Amino acid sequence: MVEALRYREVDQDYRNHLQAYLNFSAKATKASGKKRVPVYRSFRKFYDYEAELEKLSKKESETDSRFSGLREIIMKGKNDV
């Protein structure tokens, strides 16, 4: 149990550091003439949720097509029994 607690604490530290890094990145600015402007003007430019969901669905469909032939073989074997 102690080992599991240590792993959980390491995971929590990782999340805390990741959040701090993301906060730093979101507040980042760049020089534009004499002013400093934000690198990310909107949250969508920082993290596009819809695009990430689309990538995920593409990965799932690629996995399905990769195993579609195997699925047919298994189904054929079930029908032969």
C-alpha positions in Angstrom: 0.0 0.0 0.0 2.9 2.4 0.7 4.3 1.8 -2.7 0.9 2.6 -4.3 0.7 5.8 -2.3 4.2 6.8 -3.5 3.1 6.2 -7.1 0.0 8.2 -6.6 2.1 11.1 -5.2 4.4 11.0 -8.1 1.4 11.1 -10.5 0.0 14.0 -8.6 3.4 15.9 -8.8 3.4 15.2 -12.5 -0.1 16.7 -13.0 0.9 19.7 -10.8 4.0 20.4 -12.9 2.1 19.9 -16.1 -0.5 22.4 -15.0 2.2 24.9 -14.1 3.8 24.4 -17.5 0.5 24.9 -19.2 -0.2 28.0 -17.2 3.2 29.4 -18.2 2.6 28.5 -21.8 -0.9 30.1 -21.9 0.5 33.4 -20.4 3.4 33.5 -22.9 3.9 36.7 -24.8 6.0 37.7 -27.8 7.4 41.0 -28.8 5.4 42.9 -31.5 7.0 46.2 -32.1 7.3 48.0 -28.8 4.4 46.0 -27.2 4.1 42.5 -26.0 1.2 40.5 -27.3 0.0 37.0 -26.2 1.2 34.1 -28.2 -2.2 32.5 -27.9 -5.0 35.0 -28.4 -7.7 32.4 -27.7 -8.0 29.1 -25.9 -8.8 27.4 -29.1 -5.4 28.3 -30.5 -3.8 27.0 -27.4 -5.8 23.7 -27.4 -8.3 22.8 -30.1 -10.6 20.2 -28.4 -12.5 19.4 -31.5 -9.4 18.7 -33.5 -8.1 16.4 -30.8 -11.4 14.5 -30.8 -11.2 14.2 -34.6 -7.6 12.8 -34.4 -8.9 10.3 -31.8 -11.7 9.2 -34.1 -9.3 8.8 -37.0 -7.0 6.6 -34.9 -10.0 4.4 -33.9 -11.1 4.0 -37.5 -7.6 3.1 -38.6 -7.5 0.5 -36.0 -10.8 -0.9 -37.1 -9.7 -1.1 -40.7 -6.4 -2.8 -39.7 -8.3 -5.6 -38.0 -11.3 -5.9 -40.4 -9.7 -8.9 -42.2 -9.1 -10.7 -38.9 -12.7 -10.1 -37.9 -13.9 -11.7 -41.1 -11.7 -14.8 -40.5 -13.0 -15.1 -36.9 -16.6 -14.8 -38.0 -16.1 -17.4 -40.8 -14.6 -19.8 -38.3 -17.6 -19.4 -36.0 -20.0 -20.1 -38.9 -18.1 -23.3 -39.8 -18.6 -24.8 -36.4 
